[in-house]
Amino acid sequence: MAGTFTTRTITIATGATETMHDLTNACSAFLREAAHGRSGLLNVFTPHATSGLAIIETGAGSDDDLLAALRGVLPADDRWGDRHGGPGHGSGHVLPALVPPHATLPVVEGELVLGASQSVVLVNTDRDSPERQVRLSFLG
């Protein structure tokens, strides 16, 4: 039996602040519609130069810790060569080198396979862009 490929783009409102948006439920909902109990791979991709995707624990402080660490490593100031956009915007263009814009995750019998405390999150430090797209693709 040949594999199937299904893809969908979702829009996430990120507002005007740095944020992490949990995509785990959206990924699971997509798989219920696309995987039909099959095993395969879920690819999550954000086509933006200033956001990324992480697999991280949320709700216990790790999400805030990641944003704080990124502020420390990528401060929003005028040190960056890329200066279009608001103050510190250039730091956002370095973000995808540290938090990649993609993740590929296993799907077993239609279910996303994550560790007990893991979530799929969109990381966005770009205050100039109030929404982001995320492409979910299932191959199985």
Order of alpha helices (4+ residues) and beta strands (2+ residues): beta-beta-alpha-beta-beta-alpha-alpha-alpha-beta-beta-beta-beta
